[in-house]
Amino acid sequence: MKHRALLLPKNLGVQTTKRTKFTKAKASSRTRFLVERPRLEFLPSSFLFVWFVFFVVPTLLAAEDSNRSGLEAAREQLKSLKVADGLEATLFACEPMVRNPADMDIDARGRIWITEGANYRSSFQKWGKLRPEGDRIVILEDTDHDGMADKETTFYQGHDINTALGICVLGNKVIVSCSPNVFVFTDVDGDAKADKKEVLFTGIQGVDHDHGVHAFVFGPDGKLYFNMGNSGQRIKRPDSSPVIDVEGNEVVTSGKPYRQGLVFRCNMDGSEFEVLGHNFRNNYEVAVDAFGNLWQSDNDDDGNRGVRINFVMEYGNYGYTDEMTGAGWGVMWKQAQAKGANEDERPVYHWYQHDPGVVPNLLQTGNGSPTGIAFYEGALLPQVFRNQIIHCDAGPRVVRAYTLQTDGAGYKAGIVDILSSEDTWFRPADVCVAPDGSLYVADWNDAGVGGHHMVDQKLETMTGRVYRVAPKGHEANVSPFDFNDANSCVGALQSPNHAIRYLAWTKLHELQGAAERDLLKLWRSRVAFYRARALHLLARIKGSEKKYIDLGLKDSSPDVRITALRIARSLKLDAIPYLKGLVKDPSPQVRRESAIALRHSKSAEAPKLWAQFAAQHDGKDRWYLEALGIGADQQWDAYLDAWLAQAGNEWNTPAGRDIIWRSRSSKTPGLLVKILTDSKTVADEKSRYMRSMDFLPKSPEKDAALAELAVSSLK
């Protein structure tokens, strides 16, 4: 079915290379309107708004087609899906069983849990509440094993979960994210109905908005991870008191110290709350692998080709706005353009990638509307997809794998499409891994995404699809685990499905030493992420913590060594003895984590250790440099002094200049002056070092440095 295209009058000043189709935006993401790469920056924003409301929206509304609804229409749309070699996509469910699936999870029995968005933006849009009873959490089940859902159960329904953007099923508890609240529902009697509703967090802004609070996920360390976009702003306890994180900061995006979108970690009861990264725009979901690495996507300011994938280096700033002032990127970009920056550099300025203190992006994917994400640690899919990020981008209508490779202290990634379609109603909102290792994709199914609008504004014709992606001919199955003994639980701990791993982890942790023998069998696996899963539990057997951390630090895999160090930090053990053994580790990634582990250390040995890690910076690895910066936070004077004492007169090298550029010490202004007035410093580099001065607080040292620069410029 082709939809009407809005033909742009030539006098609008919009440059296009071919006929431009505008699709209205909706649901789980944010692109205002998706185009064949238009150039809109020449138009005043007020004019664009009027143009969009009066020209684009009516055209989009005309795209509604009731013939798209129902089983036969769903089967027809299935034919349009393009699937990666060796895989096939099958239809698991469609309307009326499910409508507008906003988020999804898969439980230990292989049942698909969906939060629906029939009442998407109902607080603001003229269509109002299309489902008067409120949106549903629906459980979809294939009871006759023919590959399609034949049973739907409404777990909970109400206006308090309208278009909930997150669901996480952990045993008989279900965590549902729907600004302003995070709820924990409990099915006490096992009838697939919510018997109890409790508030875990509240006070989150972004109500009925795509940039609010998002899904939770259970980590390999027994903790919860989740995030929220830049409309979330703050988070509170059930009694409305502010959440204070483990560093004593109120979790609010006022710039003191956090800004914009945030990613979190906490215990199952919400205690020991940590902010693991900040300054995202709309970091939609977070995925956690067996080693404790965090992966997420982030949407750009719409239409600027800056959608990105992030490796979340703990406690980093990710550069959506200026760290010091909170200013947006537009002014900086215009200044860069005036100096000759080309259009391809726009995404780099969009995320302040040239600024000290900003963690680099893993990957830029252009225009889009990024949504659900998972990390695939299964063996069913072809090798290219194993141990990789799997991600939905609803804007370009694609589910991708980002194929990771180590790159110095960080990563680089390629892109391999898994599922895509030319059908403009295919809008993948979420992806999850089933117990057998297959993928399930929730398709919001609409003419577009983002922009707080939707085409299908009648409940009776509202669509929604769930697809299964697996090797051709592979039938869905769920391996039985009774979770009663250690051997069964260790088997379950190897599952690619996080709901199964949660049940296994919980029981094994409860068994403590009684599970040690079986966990040691898994520890001897040749698969590094199995060893990491075993280590997380072995090192939490009371009285054996140090023994197993020591064992993990000797592992041949850098990822397992990193896991061991993270466990030591999580258990609040003294990291210094471990870091002494890692200071010459051959892996720059291990040294990256070691540098981060020095953050806020009270040890008298910490500055000298940091200097030893800093001495190994090669001047080319931004990941490593930013890890050093995170490690030195709030202790720059002591840490930089130790490095300068070690470097002596040899500090003024390319690598040394990099460290000075990143530093925030009281000595930094004077050292920057030496670099700026050095005859070896070329003109093109001077603006970089002057920009570094902006990140230093006002002080006598900074005033003296600026005065010295002013005098030198007159000579």
C-alpha positions in Angstrom: 0.0 0.0 0.0 1.5 3.3 -1.1 0.7 6.4 0.9 0.4 9.9 -0.3 3.5 11.9 -0.6 3.8 15.5 0.4 5.3 17.3 -2.6 7.2 20.3 -1.4 6.7 23.6 -3.1 10.0 24.8 -4.6 9.8 28.1 -2.8 10.0 26.5 0.6 13.8 26.4 0.4 14.0 22.7 1.2 16.6 20.9 -0.8 15.8 17.4 -1.9 17.4 15.1 -4.4 14.2 13.2 -5.2 10.5 13.2 -4.5 10.3 13.4 -0.7 7.8 11.3 1.3 6.9 12.6 4.7 5.7 10.0 7.2 4.1 11.1 10.4 5.7 10.1 13.5 4.6 8.0 16.3 5.2 5.8 19.3 8.4 4.6 20.6 10.7 7.2 19.1 11.3 10.6 18.2 12.0 11.7 14.6 9.6 14.5 13.9 9.0 13.4 10.3 11.1 11.0 8.3 12.3 12.1 4.9 14.7 11.2 2.1 17.4 13.4 3.8 15.9 16.9 3.5 17.9 20.0 4.4 15.7 21.9 6.8 18.2 24.1 8.6 17.6 27.0 6.3 14.0 27.5 7.5 13.0 29.4 10.7 11.7 27.0 13.4 8.4 28.9 13.8 7.7 28.5 10.1 8.6 24.9 10.1 6.2 24.3 13.0 3.3 25.9 11.1 4.2 24.1 7.9 4.3 20.8 9.7 1.0 21.2 11.5 -1.0 22.6 8.5 0.7 20.7 5.6 2.3 17.5 6.9 -0.2 16.3 9.5 -3.3 16.4 7.3 -1.4 14.4 4.7 -0.3 11.9 7.3 -3.8 11.5 8.6 -5.0 10.7 5.1 -2.7 7.6 5.2 -5.0 5.6 7.4 -6.2 2.4 5.8 -8.5 0.0 7.6 -7.5 -2.8 5.1 -4.2 -3.1 6.9 -5.9 -4.6 10.0 -6.4 -8.3 10.7 -4.7 -11.6 10.2 -4.7 -11.7 6.4 -3.2 -8.2 6.3 -0.6 -9.2 8.8 0.3 -12.2 6.7 0.6 -10.0 3.6 2.9 -7.6 5.4 5.0 -10.6 6.5 5.9 -11.1 2.8 7.6 -7.7 2.7 10.1 -8.5 5.4 13.7 -9.0 4.4 15.6 -11.4 6.6 19.3 -12.1 7.0 20.7 -15.2 5.2 19.9 -18.4 7.1 17.0 -16.9 9.0 13.3 -16.6 8.5 10.7 -14.4 10.1 7.3 -15.8 11.1 4.2 -14.1 12.4 3.6 -14.9 16.1 0.8 -12.5 16.9 -1.2 -9.6 15.5 -4.3 -7.5 16.2 -6.7 -7.9 17.9 -4.6 -9.9 20.3 -2.1 -7.1 20.5 -2.2 -3.4 19.5 0.6 -0.9 19.4 3.2 -2.9 21.2 5.4 -0.4 23.0 7.7 -2.7 24.9 8.2 -6.4 25.3 9.8 -9.1 27.5 9.9 -12.9 27.3 9.5 -14.9 30.5 11.1 -18.2 31.5 8.2 -20.1 30.0 8.7 -18.5 26.6 5.5 -16.3 27.0 5.6 -12.9 25.3 4.7 -9.9 27.6 3.6 -6.7 25.9 2.9 -3.2 27.1 0.4 -1.7 24.7 0.0 1.9 23.6 -3.5 2.3 22.4 -3.7 5.4 24.6 -0.4 6.8 23.3 -0.2 10.6 24.0 -3.9 10.6 25.0 -3.2 13.4 27.5 -2.3 15.8 24.8 -3.7 14.7 21.4 -7.2 15.3 20.1 -8.1 11.6 19.7 -8.1 11.2 23.5 -8.3 7.8 25.2 -9.0 5.2 22.6 -9.2 2.5 25.2 -11.4 3.9 28.0 -10.4 1.1 30.4 -6.7 2.0 30.0 -3.9 0.3 28.3 -3.0 -3.4 28.9 -0.1 -5.5 29.9 -0.9 -8.6 27.8 0.6 -12.1 27.9 0.7 -13.9 24.5 1.2 -17.7 24.5 1.4 -20.5 21.9 -0.4 -23.3 23.7 -0.8 -25.6 20.6 2.8 -25.2 19.5 2.0 -24.2 15.9 4.3 -21.1 16.0 1.5 -18.6 16.6 0.0 -17.2 19.7 -3.5 -18.6 20.4 -4.0 -17.3 24.0 -3.9 -13.8 25.3 -4.2 -12.9 29.0 -4.6 -9.4 30.3 -2.2 -9.3 33.3 -3.1 -5.7 34.2 -5.0 -2.8 32.7 -5.3 0.8 33.7 -4.5 4.4 32.8 -1.5 4.3 35.1 0.3 2.2 32.5 -0.8 3.9 29.3 2.0 3.3 26.7 4.4 2.0 29.4 7.9 2.2 27.8 9.4 -0.7 29.8 8.6 -4.2 31.1 10.9 -6.6 32.9 9.6 -10.0 34.0 11.5 -11.6 36.9 9.8 -14.6 38.3 6.4 -13.6 39.7 7.4 -10.0 39.7 7.0 -7.6 36.8 8.7 -4.2 36.7 6.8 -1.7 34.6 8.2 1.7 33.6 5.6 4.4 32.9 6.5 8.0 33.9 6.0 9.2 36.5 6.2 5.8 38.1 8.1 2.5 38.1 5.7 -0.2 39.4 6.4 -3.7 40.7 3.5 -6.0 40.0 3.4 -9.3 41.8 1.4 -12.4 40.7 1.0 -14.0 44.0 -1.1 -17.1 43.1 0.4 -17.8 39.6 -2.8 -17.1 37.6 -1.1 -14.6 35.2 -3.0 -11.7 36.9 -1.4 -8.9 38.9 -2.4 -9.4 42.6 -0.3 -6.6 44.1 1.0 -3.3 42.8 3.9 -1.4 44.5 5.8 1.8 43.6 9.5 1.3 43.3 10.3 4.9 42.1 8.1 7.9 41.3 8.4 11.6 40.5 9.9 11.0 37.1 8.9 13.7 34.5 8.1 13.0 30.9 4.6 11.7 31.5 3.0 10.4 28.4 6.2 11.2 26.6 8.8 9.0 24.7 11.7 10.5 26.6 10.6 9.4 30.1 11.7 6.3 32.1 12.4 3.1 30.1 12.8 -0.6 30.7 14.7 -2.4 33.5 17.0 -5.4 32.9 18.5 -7.9 35.4 22.3 -7.8 35.3 24.8 -10.6 35.8 25.7 -9.1 39.2 22.2 -9.5 40.6 21.4 -5.8 40.2 18.9 -3.9 38.2 19.9 -1.6 35.3 17.6 1.0 33.6 17.6 4.4 32.0 15.5 7.4 31.2 15.5 10.1 28.5 16.1 13.8 29.0 12.4 14.5 29.8 12.7 12.3 33.0 14.7 15.0 34.8 14.5 13.5 38.3 13.6 10.3 40.2 12.1 9.9 43.7 11.4 7.3 46.3 7.8 6.0 46.9 7.4 8.6 49.7 8.4 11.3 47.2 11.7 12.0 48.8 14.5 12.5 46.3 16.8 9.6 45.3 20.3 10.3 46.6 22.9 8.2 44.8 25.9 6.4 46.4 28.0 9.5 45.8 25.7 11.7 47.8 24.2 13.5 44.7 20.5 14.1 44.3 19.5 12.4 41.1 18.2 15.4 39.2 19.3 16.8 35.8 20.2 20.3 37.0 23.8 20.1 36.0 25.0 19.5 39.6 26.5 17.3 38.3 24.1 15.4 36.0 22.5 16.6 32.8 19.9 15.3 30.4 19.3 11.5 29.9 20.7 9.1 32.5 21.5 5.4 33.0 21.3 3.7 36.4 22.1 0.7 38.5 20.6 -0.3 41.8 19.8 -3.3 44.0 16.5 -5.2 43.6 14.9 -3.0 46.3 16.1 0.2 44.8 19.0 0.7 47.3 22.6 1.5 46.4 21.5 3.7 43.6 24.2 4.7 41.1 24.2 7.0 38.1 26.4 5.2 35.5 26.3 7.8 32.7 24.6 11.1 31.9 24.1 13.7 29.2 22.2 11.5 26.7 19.2 12.8 24.7 16.8 9.8 24.7 18.8 6.7 25.6 15.9 4.3 24.9 16.9 1.1 26.6 20.1 -0.4 28.1 21.5 -3.9 27.5 24.0 -5.6 29.9 26.2 -8.5 28.8 27.7 -11.2 31.0 30.8 -9.2 31.8 28.8 -6.2 33.0 29.3 -4.1 29.8 26.5 -1.6 29.1 25.2 -0.9 25.6 22.5 1.5 24.5 21.4 3.7 21.7 20.6 7.4 21.7 18.5 9.6 19.4 19.8 12.8 18.0 18.0 16.1 17.8 15.7 15.0 15.0 16.9 14.9 11.5 20.6 15.6 12.2 22.0 12.2 11.1 23.4 11.8 14.6 21.7 8.6 16.0 24.4 6.8 18.0 25.2 3.6 19.7 27.1 3.9 23.0 29.3 1.7 25.1 28.6 3.1 28.5 31.9 3.6 30.2 30.8 4.0 33.8 30.4 7.5 35.2 31.0 9.1 31.9 29.6 12.3 30.3 28.1 11.6 26.8 28.0 15.1 25.4 24.5 15.9 24.4 24.9 19.4 25.9 27.8 21.5 27.1 29.1 20.0 30.3 29.7 23.3 32.0 26.8 25.5 30.7 24.2 23.0 29.5 24.1 24.8 26.1 23.0 22.9 23.1 25.3 22.1 20.2 23.9 24.5 17.6 26.1 27.5 18.4 29.2 25.4 18.4 28.2 23.8 15.1 27.6 27.2 13.5 31.1 28.4 14.6 32.6 25.2 13.2 30.8 25.8 9.9 32.1 29.4 9.7 35.6 27.9 10.0 35.0 25.4 7.2 33.5 22.3 8.8 31.7 20.2 6.3 28.2 18.6 6.7 29.6 15.2 7.5 31.1 16.6 10.7 27.7 17.7 12.1 27.1 14.5 14.2 30.6 15.0 15.8 29.6 18.5 17.0 26.1 17.3 17.8 27.6 15.2 20.6 30.5 17.6 21.6 33.0 14.9 20.6 35.8 17.5 20.4 35.4 18.4 24.1 37.5 17.0 26.9 35.5 14.9 29.3 33.1 13.5 26.7 33.2 9.7 26.1 33.4 8.8 22.4 30.5 7.3 20.5 30.8 3.6 19.5 28.9 4.1 16.3 26.9 6.7 14.4 24.0 5.3 12.4 22.5 8.4 10.7 18.9 9.5 10.9 16.5 7.2 12.7 14.3 6.5 15.7 16.2 4.0 17.9 14.2 1.8 20.2 14.7 -1.6 21.9 18.0 -3.2 22.3 19.4 -6.6 23.5 22.8 -8.3 23.8 22.8 -11.7 22.1 24.6 -14.4 24.1 23.0 -17.4 22.4 24.1 -20.1 20.0 21.0 -20.5 17.8 21.5 -17.6 15.4 24.4 -17.6 12.9 27.9 -16.9 14.2 27.9 -13.3 12.9 25.1 -12.4 15.4 26.5 -14.1 18.5 27.9 -11.9 21.3 26.7 -8.9 19.5 24.3 -6.0 20.1 20.8 -6.5 18.5 18.9 -3.2 18.0 15.7 -1.9 16.6 15.6 1.4 14.7 11.9 2.1 13.9 12.7 5.1 11.7 14.5 3.3 8.8 12.4 0.1 9.6 15.2 -2.2 10.5 16.5 -4.6 13.2 20.3 -4.7 13.1 23.3 -6.4 14.7 26.3 -4.2 15.6 29.3 -6.4 15.3 31.8 -5.5 17.9 35.6 -5.5 17.8 38.0 -4.2 20.4 39.7 -1.0 19.5 42.3 0.1 21.9 40.7 0.6 25.3 37.3 0.8 23.5 35.4 -0.7 20.6 34.4 -0.2 17.0 31.4 -1.9 15.3 30.0 -2.9 11.9 26.4 -3.2 10.9 24.6 -6.3 9.7 20.8 -6.1 9.1 18.7 -8.9 10.5 15.2 -7.8 9.6 13.9 -4.9 7.5 11.1 -3.9 5.2 10.1 -1.3 2.6 6.6 -1.4 4.1 6.2 2.0 5.8 4.1 0.5 8.5 6.8 -1.8 9.8 8.1 -0.1 13.0 10.2 -2.4 15.2 9.8 -1.1 18.8 11.6 -3.8 20.7 13.6 -7.0 20.4 14.0 -9.8 23.0 15.8 -13.2 23.2 13.6 -16.2 23.8 14.7 -19.3 25.9 15.6 -21.2 22.7 17.8 -18.4 21.4 15.4 -17.1 18.8 14.5 -13.4 18.5 11.1 -11.9 18.9 10.4 -8.4 17.4 7.5 -6.2 18.5 6.2 -4.1 15.6 4.3 -1.0 16.7 3.0 -1.0 13.1 2.1 2.5 11.9 2.9 4.9 9.1 5.7 6.5 11.1 7.3 7.0 14.5 8.0 9.9 16.8 6.5 13.4 16.7 3.9 12.3 19.3 1.4 11.4 16.6 0.0 8.3 15.1 -2.1 7.4 12.1 -4.2 4.5 13.4 -6.5 6.5 15.6 -9.4 4.0 15.9 -9.1 1.1 18.3 -11.1 -1.3 16.1 -8.5 -0.9 13.3 -5.4 -0.3 15.3 -2.6 -2.7 14.4 0.3 -4.4 16.1 2.5 -7.3 15.2 5.0 -9.7 16.9 7.4 -11.6 14.7 9.8 -14.5 15.5 13.2 -14.6 13.8 15.0 -18.0 13.9 16.9 -20.3 11.5 14.7 -21.7 8.8 12.6 -24.6 10.0 13.6 -24.2 13.7 10.6 -24.9 15.9 10.2 -22.9 19.1 11.0 -24.7 22.3 11.6 -24.1 26.0 14.2 -26.2 27.8 12.7 -27.4 31.2 14.5 -26.3 34.3 13.1 -27.1 37.8 15.4 -24.6 39.6 15.4 -26.8 42.6 19.0 -27.9 42.7 22.4 -26.4 41.8 23.0 -28.6 38.7 19.7 -27.6 37.1 20.3 -23.9 38.0 23.8 -23.9 36.5 22.2 -25.3 33.3 19.7 -22.5 33.4 22.4 -19.9 34.0 23.6 -20.7 30.5 20.3 -19.7 28.9 20.3 -16.8 26.4 17.0 -15.6 28.1 17.5 -13.2 31.0 14.2 -14.3 32.8 15.6 -17.8 33.1 19.0 -16.5 34.2 17.3 -14.4 36.9 15.7 -17.5 38.4 18.9 -19.5 38.2 21.0 -16.7 39.7 18.6 -16.1 42.5 18.6 -19.8 43.5 22.3 -20.3 43.2 23.0 -17.2 45.2 20.7 -18.5 47.9 22.5 -21.9 47.9 25.9 -20.2 48.5 28.6 -22.9 49.1 26.2 -25.7 48.2 26.3 -24.5 44.6 30.1 -24.1 44.5 30.9 -27.5 42.9 28.4 -27.1 40.1 29.4 -23.5 39.5 33.1 -24.6 39.2 32.1 -26.9 36.4 30.8 -23.9 34.5 33.8 -21.9 35.5 35.9 -24.4 33.5 34.0 -23.7 30.3 35.9 -22.5 27.3 33.2 -19.9 26.7 34.3 -16.7 28.4 30.8 -15.3 29.1 29.9 -18.6 30.8 33.0 -18.2 33.0 31.9 -14.7 33.8 28.4 -15.8 34.8 29.9 -18.4 37.1 32.4 -16.0 38.6 29.7 -13.5 39.5 28.2 -16.1 41.8 31.4 -17.9 43.0 32.8 -14.5 44.2 29.6 -13.9 46.2 29.9 -17.1 48.2 30.5 -15.7 51.7 34.1 -16.2 52.8 35.3 -17.0 49.2 35.1 -13.6 47.7 38.8 -12.9 47.5 39.7 -16.4 46.4 37.5 -16.2 43.3 38.3 -12.6 42.4 42.0 -13.6 42.4 41.1 -16.5 40.2 39.2 -14.3 37.8 42.0 -11.8 37.6 44.3 -14.5 36.3 41.9 -15.6 33.6 43.2 -15.6 30.0 40.2 -13.5 28.8 40.5 -9.7 29.4 36.7 -9.6 29.7 36.8 -12.0 32.6 39.6 -10.1 34.3 37.5 -6.9 33.9 34.5 -8.9 35.4 36.6 -9.8 38.4 37.7 -6.2 39.0 34.1 -5.0 38.7 33.0 -7.7 41.2 35.6 -6.5 43.7 34.3 -2.9 43.3 30.7 -4.1 43.7 31.6 -5.9 46.9 33.4 -2.8 48.2 36.7 -4.5 48.5 39.9 -2.5 48.5 40.8 -2.3 44.9 44.3 -1.1 45.3 46.0 -4.5 45.7 44.2 -5.7 42.6 45.2 -2.6 40.6 48.8 -3.1 41.5 48.6 -6.4 39.7 46.9 -5.0 36.7 49.0 -1.9 36.1 51.0 -3.7 33.4 48.1 -5.8 32.1 48.6 -6.3 28.3 45.0 -5.4 27.6 44.3 -1.6 27.3 40.7 -2.5 28.1 41.7 -4.0 31.5 43.8 -0.9 32.1 40.8 1.3 31.2 38.7 -0.4 33.9 41.6 -0.1 36.3 41.8 3.6 35.8 38.1 4.0 36.4 38.4 1.9 39.6 40.6 4.6 41.0 37.8 7.1 40.9 37.3 8.8 44.3 39.8 6.4 45.9 40.9 7.5 49.4 44.1 5.4 49.2 47.4 7.3 49.6 48.7 4.9 46.8 46.0 5.9 44.3 47.8 9.0 42.8 51.0 7.0 42.0 49.0 4.1 40.5 47.0 6.5 38.4 50.3 8.0 37.1 51.4 4.6 36.1 48.3 4.0 34.1 48.5 7.5 32.6 52.1 6.8 31.5 50.8 4.1 29.2 48.5 6.5 27.2 49.7 6.5 23.6 48.1 9.9 22.7 45.8 8.2 20.2 43.2 6.3 22.3 40.3 8.6 23.3 38.6 5.8 25.2 41.7 5.3 27.4 42.1 9.1 27.9 38.5 9.5 29.1 38.9 6.5 31.5 41.9 8.4 33.0 39.7 11.5 33.3 36.9 9.6 35.0 39.4 8.0 37.4 40.9 11.3 38.4 37.6 13.0 39.0 37.7 15.3 42.1 41.3 14.4 42.7 43.1 16.0 39.8 45.6 17.9 41.8 47.0 14.9 43.5 46.8 12.6 40.4 48.3 15.0 38.0 51.1 15.9 40.4 52.0 12.3 40.6 52.1 12.0 36.9 54.2 15.1 36.4 56.6 13.9 39.0 56.9 10.6 37.1 57.2 12.2 33.7 59.6 15.0 34.7 60.7 17.2 31.8 59.3 14.6 29.4 55.6 15.6 29.9 55.4 17.7 26.8 54.8 14.9 24.3 51.7 14.2 22.1 50.4 11.8 24.8 51.3 14.2 27.6 49.6 17.1 25.9 46.5 14.9 25.6 46.5 14.3 29.4 46.9 18.0 30.1 44.1 18.8 27.7 41.8 16.4 29.6 43.0 17.4 33.1 41.2 19.7 35.6 44.1 20.4 38.0 45.0 23.8 39.4 48.2 23.4 37.4 46.4 22.8 34.2 46.0 26.5 33.2 49.7 27.1 33.4 50.5 23.9 31.5 48.0 24.9 28.8 49.8 28.2 28.4 53.1 26.4 27.9 51.5 24.3 25.2 49.8 27.3 23.5 53.0 29.4 23.5 55.2 26.6 22.4 56.5 27.2 18.9 55.9 23.5 18.1 52.1 24.0 18.6 50.6 24.5 15.2 47.8 27.1 14.7 45.1 24.5 14.1 45.7 22.9 17.5 45.5 26.1 19.5 41.7 26.3 19.5 41.6 22.8 21.0 43.7 23.8 23.9 41.8 27.0 24.4 38.6 25.1 24.5 40.1 23.0 27.3 40.4 26.2 29.3 36.6 26.6 29.3 36.3 23.5 31.5 38.5 24.9 34.3 36.7 26.7 37.2 37.5 30.3 37.8 40.7 30.5 40.0 43.8 32.7 40.5 45.7 30.1 38.4 43.3 30.4 35.5 43.2 34.2 35.7 47.0 34.3 35.6 47.2 32.0 32.7 44.7 34.0 30.6 46.6 37.2 31.5 49.8 35.6 30.3 48.2 34.5 27.1 46.9 38.0 26.5 50.4 39.5 26.9 51.9 36.9 24.7 49.4 37.6 21.9 50.6 41.2 21.9 54.2 40.3 21.3 
